[in-house]
Amino acid sequence: MMQKTKTGAVLFDLDGTFADTAPDLGAALNHVRSLHQLPPLPLEVTRLQASHGSAGLLKLGFNVTPDSAEFPALREAFLAHYTAHICDHTTLFPGTAELITELEQRGLPWGIVTNKPQRFTLPLMQALGYASRAACLVSGDTCAHAKPNPAPMLHAAEIIGVPAQNCLYLGDDKRDMEAGNAAGMTSLIALYGYIDPMAKLDTWQAAGAIASPLALLQHINSGSGLS
């Protein structure tokens, strides 16, 4: 039985949890593919790799890895296009805006812990209009180690001033659960995110899962702990 813990803050992964960034990430990949006379890949295909950044998407689009000779040039072209079009079609997932408003009305601080580099995290959150509202923006290069290492999670808790065990973390990847659990946080799976249909969610050791952002409220109990 899970020990009940008072929720003092809520932290979110960014891509596939807080915002639907797949359209712009997929567009960046298809731009690079067009430079190589390759046809575009449909969004339903690129969407599954959106949480894995340029490396995952370039593996999908060109079957290359970071140690491939072609990778640096492909990545440079990908990131240049993404930088220029970082929020053309990116939106919050339905219900996220209402969830954030409710958290703020309850006096619960919230923040972002992502593996996305800071040079993309900040401009994107600014474009979405939430950078100044977040209690913390912890990116993949903020700490010496990124998720699944717990360092970013612990850093976020320190910034917010809430003990890690009182933080609830929502993410859509196994590494999110690993990082959250290692930091002592309550970790929940965002089922609406970029999850591979073949993923074995029962091996992620999450405290629970939600089908929509607003369902997170059912897991928050400021009086007696998590439901």
C-alpha positions in Angstrom: 0.0 0.0 0.0 1.4 3.4 -1.1 2.2 5.6 1.8 0.1 8.7 1.8 2.1 11.9 1.3 0.9 15.5 1.2 1.4 16.9 -2.3 3.4 20.1 -2.1 4.2 20.6 -5.8 3.6 19.1 -9.2 6.3 18.7 -11.8 5.9 17.9 -15.5 7.9 16.5 -18.3 7.6 18.8 -21.3 7.4 17.0 -24.6 4.4 14.6 -24.6 3.2 15.6 -21.1 2.9 19.4 -20.8 2.8 20.3 -24.4 2.1 18.5 -27.7 5.4 19.3 -29.5 5.3 16.5 -32.0 3.9 18.5 -34.9 6.9 20.9 -34.9 9.5 18.2 -34.1 8.0 16.1 -36.9 8.1 19.1 -39.3 11.8 19.6 -38.5 12.5 16.0 -39.4 10.5 16.2 -42.6 12.3 19.4 -43.5 15.7 17.6 -43.3 14.2 14.6 -45.2 13.1 17.0 -48.0 16.7 18.3 -48.2 17.7 14.7 -49.0 14.8 14.1 -51.5 13.0 11.9 -49.1 9.2 11.9 -48.7 7.7 13.2 -45.4 6.8 10.9 -42.6 3.2 11.1 -41.2 2.7 12.6 -37.8 1.4 9.4 -36.3 4.8 7.8 -37.1 7.1 10.7 -35.9 4.9 11.3 -32.8 6.2 8.1 -31.1 9.8 9.4 -31.2 9.0 13.0 -30.2 10.1 12.4 -26.6 13.5 11.1 -27.7 14.6 14.4 -29.3 16.8 14.8 -32.4 18.6 11.5 -31.9 15.4 9.5 -31.8 13.8 11.3 -34.7 16.9 11.1 -36.9 17.2 7.4 -36.2 13.6 7.1 -37.4 14.1 9.4 -40.4 17.6 8.4 -41.6 18.5 5.2 -39.6 21.5 7.0 -38.1 22.9 7.1 -34.6 24.9 9.8 -32.8 28.1 7.9 -33.8 27.2 7.8 -37.5 29.3 10.0 -39.7 26.3 11.7 -41.2 24.7 12.5 -37.8 26.2 15.9 -36.9 25.2 17.5 -40.2 21.7 16.0 -40.0 21.3 17.1 -36.4 22.5 20.7 -37.3 19.9 21.0 -40.0 17.2 19.5 -37.8 17.9 21.9 -34.9 18.2 24.9 -37.1 14.8 24.3 -38.5 13.3 23.5 -35.1 14.8 26.6 -33.5 13.1 28.8 -36.2 9.8 27.0 -35.9 9.7 25.9 -32.3 6.1 26.8 -31.6 4.4 27.0 -35.0 2.0 24.2 -34.2 2.9 23.2 -30.7 0.0 23.5 -28.2 -0.8 22.5 -24.7 -2.6 19.1 -24.4 -6.3 19.6 -23.8 -7.0 20.2 -20.2 -3.4 21.3 -19.3 -4.3 25.0 -19.1 -7.2 24.3 -16.8 -5.0 22.0 -14.7 -2.3 24.7 -14.3 -5.0 27.3 -13.3 -6.4 24.9 -10.7 -3.0 24.2 -9.3 -2.2 27.9 -9.0 -5.6 28.5 -7.3 -4.8 25.8 -4.8 -1.4 27.4 -4.1 0.5 24.4 -5.4 3.7 25.4 -7.2 4.4 23.6 -10.5 7.4 23.3 -12.8 9.0 21.6 -15.7 11.7 18.9 -15.6 12.7 17.9 -19.2 15.6 16.5 -21.1 15.1 19.1 -23.7 18.1 21.5 -23.8 17.6 24.9 -22.1 18.0 26.8 -25.4 14.8 25.2 -26.5 12.9 24.8 -23.2 12.9 28.5 -22.3 11.8 29.9 -25.8 9.1 27.2 -26.1 7.7 27.9 -22.6 7.8 31.6 -23.4 6.0 31.2 -26.7 3.4 29.1 -24.9 3.0 31.8 -22.3 4.0 29.8 -19.2 7.6 30.5 -18.6 7.0 33.1 -16.0 4.3 31.1 -14.3 6.4 28.0 -13.7 8.2 27.8 -10.4 11.1 26.1 -12.1 12.3 25.2 -15.6 14.9 22.4 -15.3 16.3 21.3 -18.7 18.4 18.4 -19.9 21.6 20.4 -19.6 20.8 22.2 -16.3 22.5 19.6 -14.2 25.5 17.4 -14.9 23.2 14.5 -15.6 19.8 14.3 -17.2 16.9 11.9 -16.6 16.8 9.0 -15.8 19.3 10.3 -13.3 17.4 11.8 -10.3 19.7 15.0 -10.2 17.3 17.2 -12.3 14.3 16.1 -10.1 16.1 16.9 -6.9 17.3 20.2 -8.3 13.7 21.1 -9.2 12.5 20.3 -5.7 15.3 22.4 -4.3 14.4 25.4 -6.5 10.7 25.2 -5.5 11.5 24.6 -1.9 9.4 21.5 -1.5 10.9 18.1 -0.3 11.2 15.6 -3.2 8.9 13.2 -1.3 6.1 15.8 -1.5 6.5 16.3 -5.2 4.3 14.6 -7.8 5.9 14.0 -11.2 4.0 13.4 -14.4 5.8 12.0 -17.5 5.3 9.8 -20.6 8.5 7.8 -20.7 10.1 5.1 -18.6 13.0 7.3 -17.8 10.6 9.8 -16.2 9.4 7.2 -13.8 12.9 6.0 -13.1 14.1 9.6 -12.3 11.1 10.4 -10.2 11.2 7.2 -8.2 15.0 7.6 -7.7 14.3 11.1 -6.3 11.6 9.8 -4.0 8.8 11.5 -5.8 5.4 10.0 -6.6 5.6 9.3 -10.4 2.6 9.1 -12.7 2.3 8.1 -16.4 0.7 10.5 -18.8 -1.1 7.9 -21.0 -2.1 10.6 -23.5 1.6 11.3 -24.3 4.1 9.8 -26.7 4.0 6.2 -25.5 4.9 3.4 -27.8 2.0 1.0 -28.1 4.4 -1.9 -27.4 5.7 -0.3 -24.1 5.2 -2.5 -21.1 3.9 0.1 -18.7 3.7 -2.4 -15.8 7.5 -2.5 -15.7 7.8 1.3 -15.3 7.0 1.0 -11.5 4.8 4.1 -11.6 2.5 5.0 -8.8 -0.4 5.3 -11.2 -1.4 6.6 -14.7 -3.8 9.2 -16.0 -5.6 9.4 -19.4 -5.9 13.2 -19.4 -4.2 16.1 -17.7 -7.2 17.1 -15.5 -7.3 13.5 -14.1 -4.1 14.5 -12.2 -6.4 16.3 -9.7 -7.7 13.0 -8.6 -4.2 12.1 -7.4 -3.8 15.2 -5.3 -5.1 15.5 -1.8 -3.6 18.3 0.2 -5.1 17.0 3.4 -4.4 13.3 3.7 -2.2 12.6 0.7 -2.5 10.8 -2.6 -5.6 9.0 -3.5 
